[in-house]
């Protein structure tokens, strides 16, 4: 399957999830995660090409750094965004930021630090 076929599959799955969930803030959180995963995944595959073929020590270091960064995003930036932008847009943007960090920003940071 080509990358275009994979994108089409993800879009169909996202549409099914969107219509199967009630239209409350949970839907916007879910859509933020899905869209951020899709865009982060595409950008990561094209520009970062993150690899996990490394030693166990480097894996543990990556996991620790990634979790600390995720906690910073989740505990500092997300509440600030939800305070400044209320309602559904705030839920969408904050969940987008969380997933985009996991799928693109952190692999990009690690790739640049390990060069």
Beta strands, then each sheet from edge to edge (+ up, - down):
end
